């Protein structure tokens, strides 16, 4: 791995400038991990409604993944801060374990309705499979975030986070198009009642293979800093005091807390899209709520195409915002969230496939905005002492809004007439508030002494 030398003393954080090829290698493996997440998020509503879930109880199944994230990511961060395995690294051992488990579960999940279980058992099997898939996917995704904090200086962080998101979105495009492509190639898109179509099963199988290949590529090519080099570049003592997670949290920079409010509105909004998006598209465009119907399964395929459109837009927008600075990040965030609000409104109201595609262009802009900018702001404020733990704990600000949104849906959905498009309108309102919330943040930089 190519990196420039740097003279650094304790107390002064001075990470080297990395070669472009190094940044690409460091972020590339996120393609496969994000493919697993995309297959999960784009198909969860379809999977559980096909298995026979009551639409009014859909929120229950969407609580499990963020709960898994809140448990796993802080632990991965905390323990990986204390891990060093020669010739493997600090974060990469967790990537290896998480990827192996995720691959296994990706094969099991789409078969939840194929083992002869009764409906309730199939739903529980699917719920547990989703839980383990999210546990393992979180374990494999977190190292990619931590390596940017570990190894990338402030000048290159916007670029690194944008490309991290871009690679993830490329994986998302491919994953979301799989059911549509396989159906076009003649793979069955309908199945016996309570079972998932072969097009969905094959999408998960191929996704598992790509996850294995991309994760192996990053594990093979990325060389993490050893403890001595890490301490030198971060200006910290190599044998520094080991604090508990609570002590570390108490010492968190202020921006860690203010970003929590900002993250709430964006992630709660997308939770409703993942939960009710397929049903909204089926109701508005295919005029059906019957999960066993050909129209609903066609809507499920189209939602995958829309998700692919979203990720293509995210890739383009990610490139455009890869050179932001502390004067342009907050205006860019506000613009992205406002466009996201427009996108949610269009999803909730349009009866046109073409307009639904336009809506997801706006949602793609919002997606890369809410993923890239907050992480840049956070990592600029960290001093290198406990970056993995902070990155893991910060994931709670992503998971908690999803849990709150899912719990709230048990009351909101009936109150809004058991009408899925109305839940997407709630997302639009959340994004309008989120567009303003970023202005409470005061950006800091340990590296620049700000």
N, C-alpha and C positions, 0 to 999 in steps of 0.2 A: 504494500500500500504506500502511495506516495504522499509525503508530508514534508513541510518545510520545517527546518530547525528553528528553535526560539529559545532565548535566554530568559528564564523566569525565576523569580525568587518567591519564597514563602510570603503570602499576603498579597500577591499580585497575580490575578488571573490573566493569562496570556496564551490562549490556544492558538496553534499554528493555522495558517491558511492551507486548506486542503485542495488537492487537485480535483478538477471537475469529475474525472473518472472515479475518484474515491467517493465523492458524494453520491454518484449514481449507484455504485456498488452497495453503499451503505443503505440506500433507500429502496433498491430494486426488489428485495425479497418481500416487501410489503404488498406486492402484486398478488401473490398467492394467498396470503393471509386475508387480505381485503376481499378476495374472491370468495372465501369461505363466509365472511360476514355478509357479503352481498347476496349470495345464494340464500342465506338464512333470512335476512331482512326482507328481501323481495318476495320470498315464498312462504313466510310464516303464516300470514293471513290465509293464503290459499291452502296451505297444508292443513291447518287446524279446522278450517271450514269444510274442507273435503273429508276430513276424518269424522266430521259430525258435531263440531263445537257449536254451542249456542252463541249467536252473534253478540248477545248482551253480556256474555262472559269472556269474550275474546281478550279483554285486558288482562285477565289472570295469566294467560300464557306469555304475555309480553312483560310481565314483572320478573320472570325468572332470569332472562339474560342480563339485565342490569344488576340484579342481585349478585349474580356470578362475578360480574366485573368489579363490583365494590369489594368483594371478598378477595379475588385473585390479584388484581393489579397492585394494590398496596403491598401485599405480601411478596410478590415478585420483585417490586422495587426495593423493599426493605432488605430482603435476603440477597438479592443480586448486588446491592451495595457492599455486601460482606463476602461476596464470592470471588474467587479467582482460581480457575483451573488452567494450569499451563497448557498451551497449544490449543485451547478451546476459547477461554475468555471469561468475561464477567457476566455479560447479558446473554450470550449465545447458548449456554447450557439450557436456559429456560425456553429459548426459541426451539431448540431441538425437541425437548419433552412435549411442549405444547403442540407442535406440529404433528408429532406422531399420534397423539390422542385425537386431535382434530380430524385427521385423515380417517381414523377408524370410525368416528361418530358420523362423518359425512357419508359413509357407506350405509350405516344403520338407520339414520333419521328418515330418509325418504321411503323406507320400507316399514314404517310404523303401522300401516294398515294392511300389511301383507303377511302377517304371521298368524292370522286366524283369530286374533283377539276380538272380544266384543268391543263396542264403541268406546265405553268408558276406559277400558284397559288400553286400547290403542291410543287414546288421548293422553293417558298418563305416561305411556311409553314414549310418545312423541315429546311430551313436556320434559321428561328426564333426559331424553336425547338432546333436546335443545339446551338444557342446562349444562350438560357435559360439553357440548359443542362450544358454548359460549365460554365456559371455564378454560378450555384448551385454546380457543382462538384468542382470548384475552392474554393468556400466557405467552403465546407466540407473537402477538402484536406488540406488546409492551416493550420488548427489547429494541424494536426499531425506533421507538420514541426516545428511549433512554440513550441510545448510541449517539443521537444528534446532540442531546444535552451534554454527553460525555466528551464529544470529539470536535464539535463544530463551533467556531467563534461567532461573535455577534454579527459581523458583517455578512456571514454566509448563511445565517440561520433562516432568513426569509426564503432564500433559494432552496435550502435543504428541506424545510417543512413543506414548501410548495411541491417539490418533486416527490417527497414522501407521499403527499396526497395525490399527485398525478399518477404515480405508479399504482397506487391503490385504486384509483378511478379507472385506469386501464383494465385492471383485473375485474373491477365491477362491471365495466362495459361487456367484457367477454362473458362473465358469469350470467348477467341479466339477459343476454341474448340467447343463451344456450337453449332454453325451452322452445323459443320461437324458431330458432334455426333447426333444431332436431325435428320439430313438427313439420317444417317445410320440407325436410329431407325424407319424410314419410314415417317418422316415429310416432306411435300412437299418443294422442293428447287427451284421450278420455280413458277411463278405466272403470272397473266394477265399483259400485257404490262403497265408499269408505276407503278406497285405495287410491294412491297417487298415480297419475299417468306415467308411462314409460319415459316421456320427454323430460319430466321433472327428475325422475330417478337418474337418468343418464347424465343430466346436468350436474348432479352432485358427484357422480362417479368421476367424471372428467375433471371437475373442480378439485377433487382430492388428489388426482395425479399431478395437476399443475401446482398445487400447494406444495407437494413433495419436491418437485423439481426446483421451484423458485426458492424455497427455504434452503435446500441443499446448496444452491448457487451462492447465496449470501453467506451461509456458514463456511463454505469453502474459501471464499474470496476476501471476507472482511477480517482484518486483524485489529483487535481492540488494544488500547493502551494498557500495558502492564501497570501494576500499582505504583511503581516508582515514577514512571513517565506520566501517569495520570496525575499524581500529586504535584509533580513539577509544573505541568501545564496549567493546573488549576490554582497554583500558589498555596497549597495546603500541606499540612504535615502528613506523611505517609502513614504513620501509626497514630493517627488522631483518635480522640476519645470516641467511643461507640455509644451513641445515645439511643434511648428507647424511641419507639414510634411516637409516643405521646410527647416526649421532649422535643423531638424533631418538629412535630406539628405546632407546638407552642412557639417555636422559633421561626415559623414560616414567614416569608416576606408579606407585606400588606397586600400586594397585588394577587397573591394566592387566594385571598378571601374575596376581594372585589371581583375577580374573574368568575368566582362561583355564581354570583348573581347574573352575570352576563351569560354564562353557559346555560343557566336554567331555561331561559326562554327559547333558545335555539333547539336544545335537545328534547324538551317537552313537545315542541312543535313537530319535530320529525318523528317522534314516537307515535303520534296519531296518524301520520302518513303511512308508516309501516303497518299499523294495526288496521286501519280502515281504508287504505288506498286502493287495494284490489276490489273491495266491495263497492267503493265509490265509483270506480271506473265501470264496474259491472252494472250498477244501478243507472248511472247517467248515460252510458253509451250503448250498452247491450240490453238495458232494461230488464235485468233479471237479478234475483237474489237467491236463486237455487244453485247451491254450490256443486250439485251433481250434473248441472246442465252443460251442454256444449258451449253455450254463450258465456257462462261464467268461466269456464276453462280458457276460452278464447280471450276473455278479459284478463285472466291471469297471465297469459302470454304477452298481451299488449302492455300490461304493467311492467313486465320485464323489459320490453322495448323502451318504454318510457324511462325506466331506471337507467338504461344504457344511454339514452339521450341526455339524461341528467349528468351522467358521469363524463360524457364527451364535453358537455358545456363546462363541467368542473375542470377538466384538463386544460381547456383553452383559457379559462379565467385564472387558473392556477399559474399558468405561464405569465399572464399579464401582471399578476400581483407578486411575482417572485422577487421583485426588486424594491419592495416597500421600505420605508424607514419610520422613525418615531413620529414624524410629522404627517405621514400619509396612512398609517395603519388604521387609526380610528375612523377617518372618513371612508376608507375602503370597506371597513366592517359595516358601517351604517348603510352604505349603498347596497352591499350584498344582502343584508337582512331585509331592506325595503323591497328589493327585487324578489326575495323569497316570499314575502307577504303577498305580492302580486301573484306569484306562482301558485301558492296555496288557494287563493281566491278563485283562480281560473280552474284548478283541479275540482274544486267544490261545485262550480256552477256550469262548466261547459258540457255540452252534449256532442261535441265534435272531437274526433280523434286528432285532427290537425291542431286544434287549440290546446288539447291536452299535451301535445308534444311541445308547444310553445311554453306552456306552464312549467314543464320539466326542464327546459333550458334555464328558466329563472331559478328553479330549485337547485340546479347544478351549480350556479353561481353562488347561491347561498351556502351550499354544502361545503365547497372548498374554502369559502370565507370563514365559516365557523370552525373549521378544522385547522387551518393554517395559522391564522392571526393570533388567536389566544395562546397557542403553544409557543409561538415566538415571544410574545410578551412575557409569559411565565419563565421560559428558560433563560431569557436575558437577565432576569432578576435572581437567578440561582447562582451560588458561589462554588458549586462542585462538591461540597462536603457530603450532601445527602441527596443528590439529584434524582437517583432512582426512586428513593422513597417518596420524594415530593411528586414525581411524575405519576407514581402509582396512586398516591393519595388524591392527586388532582383528578384522577379518573372518577372519583366519587361525585365530582361536580358534573360529570357526564351521565353517570348512572342514576343518581338521585332524582333528577328531573324526569327521567323515564319512568321510575317507580311511582313518583307522585302523579304523573300524567295517567298511568295505567290504573292506579287506585281511584283517581278522580273520575275516570271513565265509567265506573260502575254507577255513579250518580249522574254524570253529564249525559251519557248516551240516552238513557230513558228520558231525562229532562228535555233533551233536544229532539224528542219524537222518534227515538230508535232509528234515526236517519243518518247514515254514515257520512254523507257529504257535509252535514252540519259540524261534524267533528273536525273536518279539514278546515272549515271556517274558523274554528277555535285556534288552529295552528296559525292562520293568517294574523289573528289578533296578537298572539304571543310574539310573532316575529316583528310586528310593529313596535311593541314595547321593547323587544330586544335591540332594535336598531338604535334606540336612545340610550340603553343601559351602558353601552361601552364608554360613554363619556364620563362615567364616575371613576374610571381607571386613571391612575397616574403611573406612566411607564417609568421603569428604572433599568439600569444596566450596571451590574457588578464589574464587568470588564472595562467599562468606560468611567467608572466611579460616579455614576449618576443615581 
